[in-house]
Amino acid sequence: MKATFNFALCFVVIVVTGSVALCQEQGSAGVYNSGTETTVKGTIEQVKTAFLPGGGASAQAREESSGPMYVNLKTDSGTLAVFLGPSWFLESKGFKFAKGDQIEVTGSKLQDKDVIVAREVKRGDQTLVIRNAQGIPAWSGGR
């Protein structure tokens, strides 16, 4: 599951940022780097689920996808793409995000891009833990 998500996240990063080199550099080490961890606060401008290759045009037209979910987050210093995780995982935790939600995100900022891979998201008094401190996704069973 982790390898599939890393591929999916790289695919989405390429689409959002246009950077193939970024994913090639991350390679098997994964996309989370605790050395670039940061915390930002902002307002969700848009919630999206990435459409992955092989998902089929009809599924995309119906906006059905189980690919990685991300939000565009407007902060005081600009707009960031924040990658949360697979939509099925977020739904299983009872978290739904909507335009206008105020959130605080702790995660790894990808090189010189306006992209963060979320480790933890706070909304009001709710906290969603997506990854552990080493960046291992909660849905992977710690592998």
Residue pairs with C-beta under 8 A, 6 or more apart in sequence:
1 137
1 139
1 140
2 30
2 136
2 137
2 140
2 143
5 68
5 85
5 86
5 137
5 139
5 140
6 26
6 30
6 31
8 50
8 52
8 67
8 68
8 86
9 31
9 68
9 83
9 117
10 22
10 23
10 26
10 31
11 23
11 50
11 52
11 53
12 50
12 67
12 68
12 70
12 83
13 19
13 22
13 23
13 31
13 83
13 110
13 113
13 115
14 20
14 22
14 23
15 50
16 70
16 81
16 115
17 81
17 110
17 113
17 114
17 115
19 113
22 110
22 111
22 113
23 31
25 111
30 135
31 108
31 110
31 117
32 107
32 108
32 117
32 119
32 131
32 134
32 135
32 136
33 108
33 135
34 108
34 133
34 134
34 135
36 108
36 109
36 110
36 111
37 106
37 107
37 108
37 109
37 119
38 106
38 107
38 108
38 109
38 116
39 104
39 105
39 106
40 73
40 75
40 80
40 104
40 105
40 116
41 75
41 102
41 103
41 104
41 105
42 73
42 74
42 75
42 76
42 80
42 102
42 103
42 105
43 73
43 74
43 100
43 101
43 102
43 103
44 71
44 72
44 73
44 74
44 97
44 98
44 99
44 100
44 101
44 103
45 71
45 72
45 73
45 74
45 79
45 99
46 71
46 72
46 99
47 69
47 70
47 71
47 97
47 98
47 99
48 69
48 70
48 71
48 72
49 63
49 65
49 66
49 67
49 68
49 69
49 70
49 87
50 65
50 67
50 68
50 69
50 70
51 59
51 60
51 65
51 67
52 65
52 67
55 65
55 67
59 65
65 87
66 86
66 87
66 88
67 86
67 87
68 83
68 84
68 85
68 86
68 87
69 83
69 84
69 85
69 86
69 87
69 90
69 97
70 81
70 82
70 83
70 84
71 81
71 82
71 84
71 97
71 103
72 79
72 80
72 81
72 82
73 79
73 80
73 81
73 82
73 103
73 105
78 114
79 114
80 114
80 115
80 116
81 114
81 115
81 116
82 105
82 107
82 115
82 116
82 118
83 115
83 116
83 117
83 118
84 90
84 97
84 118
84 121
84 130
85 118
85 130
85 137
85 138
85 139
86 139
89 130
89 137
89 138
89 139
90 96
90 97
90 128
93 128
95 121
95 123
95 126
95 128
97 103
97 123
101 123
102 123
102 124
103 121
103 122
103 123
104 121
104 122
104 123
105 116
105 118
105 120
105 121
105 122
106 118
106 119
106 120
106 121
107 116
107 117
107 118
107 119
107 120
107 131
108 116
108 117
108 119
108 135
109 115
109 116
110 116
110 117
117 131
117 135
118 130
118 131
119 129
119 130
119 131
119 132
119 133
119 135
120 127
120 128
120 129
120 130
120 131
121 127
121 128
121 130
122 128
129 138
130 137
130 138
131 137
131 138
132 138
132 142
136 142
136 143
